[in-house]
Amino acid sequence: MIRRHPLLVTLLVLAIAAASVLAVFAWREAHRDPVIRHASVPLPGWPAGQPPVTIALASDIHIGGGAMDGARLARIVAQINAAAPDLIVLAGDFIDGHDAQTARDNAPVLTEALRGLRARLGTIAVLGNHDHDSDPAVVAAALAAADISVLDNAATQRGPLAIGVVGDAYSGNDDLPVTLRALARLSGPRLLVTHSPDIAPAMPADIPLLLAGHTHCGQIVLPVVGALWVPSRYGDRYRCGMVREGARTVLTTAGLGTSLLPLRYGAPPDIWLLRVGAD
């Protein structure tokens, strides 16, 4: 007969209870309304007399995953519209997982929710690694049906802004030189958009701003331990939020959905409202 030590039994019960509480909290955190974060970044060469532009940056919807369905996405669209941004940037990973059928099943859901987005300079998007792994053509078509401009290693003019959109580096779809050549044909203050922030160290010094997603800010970030996993070759360097390196600013949003488990801890979903303008 095995004797159970009362202290060990008590500790085991407490550990199970603490893990259960943590799981419930993390589930709620993953399904909550995104935090709205505000920041300002001056862009060199801003045209005299031109008012600033507010960009709403969101990413990592992961539709089809346990933390994102059409109803929640529609609520988030309404939240973005209520902030009245001038331009909306969606930085990839619209689909959860890596299966083409998930993309096909959820494409109509994406279109239905995202066609409600409103911004005077429109909405631009880049695909992420999950989109490329599932069915990028289906994802791109779903976004186009919602009147969203999907760009990949290309550039676009939006108001005073010249925006280069670099393909996702995590899935090997980035081509920074091609993007920069396209960007050089446009005029105005410049910035880059991509999915994974890992292109940041390769950016030329005269481009002061990069907008990205992908990392989920770690998704599960425990006290003392930190993020359990960051999908970046640079670890925590561009994991979350605004990182200033000399004249360059990298802004990485935590995203909206989740990957693998429908849980978040220490990294709530967020949307950034970024005001860019004169120095």
C-alpha positions in Angstrom: 0.0 0.0 0.0 1.4 3.4 -1.1 1.1 6.1 1.6 0.3 9.6 0.3 2.2 12.4 2.0 -0.5 15.0 3.0 1.8 17.9 2.0 2.5 16.5 -1.5 -1.2 15.9 -2.1 -2.0 19.4 -1.1 0.7 20.9 -3.3 -0.6 18.8 -6.2 -4.1 19.9 -5.7 -3.0 23.6 -5.5 -0.9 23.2 -8.7 -3.9 21.7 -10.6 -6.2 24.5 -9.3 -3.7 27.2 -10.3 -3.2 25.7 -13.8 -7.0 25.5 -14.2 -7.4 29.2 -13.2 -4.6 30.2 -15.5 -6.2 28.3 -18.4 -9.5 30.0 -17.9 -7.9 33.4 -17.7 -5.8 32.7 -20.9 -8.9 31.5 -22.8 -10.7 34.7 -21.9 -7.7 36.8 -22.8 -7.6 35.2 -26.2 -11.3 36.0 -26.9 -11.4 39.5 -25.5 -11.8 42.7 -27.5 -8.4 43.9 -28.7 -6.6 46.6 -26.7 -6.3 49.8 -28.7 -2.7 51.1 -28.5 -1.7 54.6 -29.6 1.7 55.9 -30.9 3.2 58.6 -33.1 6.1 58.3 -35.4 7.5 61.3 -37.4 8.4 60.6 -41.0 11.2 62.6 -42.7 10.2 64.5 -45.8 6.6 65.0 -44.7 5.0 67.5 -47.1 4.6 71.0 -45.7 1.0 71.7 -44.7 -0.1 68.0 -45.1 -2.0 66.8 -42.0 -0.9 63.6 -40.3 -2.2 60.2 -41.3 -3.6 57.7 -38.8 -2.9 54.1 -39.6 -4.7 51.2 -38.0 -2.4 48.2 -37.8 -3.9 44.8 -37.2 -2.7 41.3 -37.9 -3.0 37.5 -37.4 -6.7 37.0 -37.6 -6.3 33.3 -37.8 -9.9 32.7 -38.9 -10.9 29.0 -38.4 -8.9 28.8 -35.2 -10.4 28.4 -31.7 -10.2 32.1 -30.9 -11.6 33.6 -34.1 -15.0 33.2 -35.8 -17.0 35.5 -38.1 -18.9 37.1 -35.2 -15.8 38.1 -33.3 -14.1 39.4 -36.4 -17.2 41.5 -37.3 -17.0 43.1 -33.8 -13.3 43.8 -34.3 -14.1 45.4 -37.7 -16.6 47.7 -35.9 -14.0 48.5 -33.3 -11.5 49.5 -36.0 -14.1 51.6 -37.8 -15.0 53.4 -34.6 -11.4 54.6 -34.3 -11.8 56.3 -37.7 -8.3 55.6 -39.2 -7.2 57.1 -42.5 -5.6 53.9 -43.6 -5.9 50.3 -42.5 -3.0 47.8 -42.7 -3.5 44.1 -42.2 -0.2 42.3 -41.7 -1.0 38.7 -42.6 -2.0 35.3 -41.3 -5.7 35.5 -42.1 -6.1 31.7 -42.0 -5.4 29.4 -39.0 -3.3 26.3 -39.5 -1.7 25.1 -42.7 -4.6 23.3 -44.5 -6.0 24.4 -47.9 -9.4 23.3 -46.9 -9.4 25.6 -43.9 -8.7 28.5 -46.3 -11.5 27.4 -48.7 -14.0 26.9 -45.8 -13.3 30.3 -44.2 -12.8 32.5 -47.2 -16.4 33.6 -47.3 -16.3 34.4 -43.6 -13.2 36.6 -44.2 -14.9 38.4 -47.0 -18.2 39.0 -45.2 -16.5 40.5 -42.1 -13.7 42.5 -43.7 -15.8 44.1 -46.4 -17.1 46.3 -43.6 -13.8 48.0 -43.0 -13.9 51.8 -43.7 -10.9 54.1 -44.2 -10.5 57.1 -46.6 -7.2 55.7 -47.9 -8.4 52.2 -48.1 -7.1 48.9 -46.7 -3.9 47.2 -47.7 -2.8 43.7 -46.8 0.1 41.3 -47.1 -0.2 37.5 -46.7 1.5 35.6 -43.8 3.1 32.2 -43.5 -0.2 30.5 -42.7 -1.8 32.0 -45.7 1.0 30.8 -47.9 1.0 27.3 -46.3 -2.8 26.9 -46.9 -4.0 28.4 -50.2 -2.7 31.9 -50.9 -4.7 32.3 -54.0 -8.0 31.7 -52.1 -7.0 34.0 -49.3 -6.0 36.8 -51.7 -9.2 36.4 -53.6 -11.3 36.6 -50.4 -9.5 39.8 -49.4 -9.9 41.3 -52.9 -13.6 40.5 -52.7 -13.7 42.7 -49.5 -12.1 45.6 -51.5 -8.7 45.1 -49.8 -5.5 45.6 -51.8 -3.3 42.5 -51.4 0.4 43.4 -52.2 3.4 41.1 -52.3 6.9 42.6 -52.9 5.3 45.7 -54.4 4.5 49.3 -53.5 1.5 51.6 -53.3 0.8 55.3 -52.9 -1.7 56.1 -50.2 -2.2 59.9 -49.8 1.2 61.3 -49.0 2.6 57.9 -48.1 4.8 55.7 -50.3 4.3 52.2 -48.8 6.4 49.2 -49.7 4.8 45.8 -48.9 7.4 43.0 -48.5 6.3 39.4 -48.7 6.6 37.2 -45.6 10.1 36.3 -44.6 9.1 33.4 -42.3 7.8 31.4 -45.3 10.5 32.6 -47.6 8.3 34.9 -49.7 10.2 38.2 -49.1 12.0 40.1 -51.8 13.2 43.3 -50.3 15.2 44.5 -53.3 12.2 44.1 -55.6 10.0 46.0 -53.1 12.5 48.8 -52.8 12.7 49.2 -56.6 8.9 49.5 -56.7 9.0 52.0 -53.8 11.6 54.1 -55.5 9.1 54.9 -58.3 6.8 56.6 -55.8 7.0 59.9 -54.0 6.5 60.9 -50.5 7.5 59.7 -47.0 8.3 56.0 -47.0 7.5 53.1 -44.8 7.4 49.3 -45.2 4.8 46.7 -44.3 5.3 43.0 -43.9 4.2 39.9 -41.9 7.3 38.8 -40.0 9.5 41.6 -38.6 12.7 39.7 -39.3 13.4 41.9 -42.4 14.1 44.9 -40.1 17.9 44.6 -40.0 18.1 44.5 -43.8 16.1 47.7 -44.2 18.0 50.6 -45.8 18.7 53.4 -43.3 16.6 55.9 -45.2 13.3 54.0 -44.5 12.4 54.9 -41.0 9.4 52.7 -40.2 8.3 49.0 -40.5 4.9 47.6 -39.6 4.6 43.9 -38.9 2.8 41.1 -37.0 3.5 37.4 -36.9 4.9 37.0 -33.3 1.7 37.3 -31.4 3.9 39.1 -28.9 4.8 35.6 -27.7 1.1 34.7 -27.1 1.9 33.0 -23.8 4.3 35.2 -21.7 4.8 34.0 -18.2 6.2 36.0 -15.3 9.9 35.4 -14.8 10.0 32.8 -17.6 8.9 35.2 -20.4 7.6 34.2 -23.8 7.4 30.4 -24.2 8.2 30.7 -27.9 8.8 33.6 -30.4 8.8 32.6 -34.1 11.7 34.9 -35.0 15.4 34.3 -35.6 16.0 37.4 -33.5 14.2 36.1 -30.4 12.7 38.9 -28.3 14.3 41.7 -30.3 11.2 42.5 -32.4 8.8 40.4 -30.3 6.3 43.0 -29.4 5.3 46.7 -29.7 7.5 49.6 -30.7 11.2 49.0 -31.0 13.4 52.0 -31.9 16.9 51.3 -33.3 18.6 54.5 -34.2 16.5 56.3 -36.8 14.4 53.1 -37.5 11.2 52.2 -35.7 9.8 48.6 -35.9 6.2 48.2 -34.7 5.0 44.7 -34.2 1.4 44.1 -33.3 0.3 41.3 -31.0 -2.4 40.3 -33.5 -6.0 39.3 -33.0 -6.3 35.5 -33.1 -4.2 32.7 -31.8 -2.1 29.8 -33.1 -2.1 26.2 -31.9 -4.0 26.8 -28.7 -6.8 29.4 -28.3 -5.0 30.9 -25.3 -3.2 34.1 -24.6 -1.4 35.2 -21.4 0.6 38.3 -20.9 0.1 39.2 -24.6 -3.5 40.4 -25.2 -4.8 40.9 -28.7 -4.3 44.5 -29.9 -4.8 47.0 -32.6 -2.3 49.9 -33.1 -3.4 53.4 -34.1 -0.3 54.9 -35.4 -0.1 58.6 -36.2 2.5 59.5 -38.8 3.4 63.0 -39.9 5.9 65.8 -39.8 9.0 65.7 -37.5 
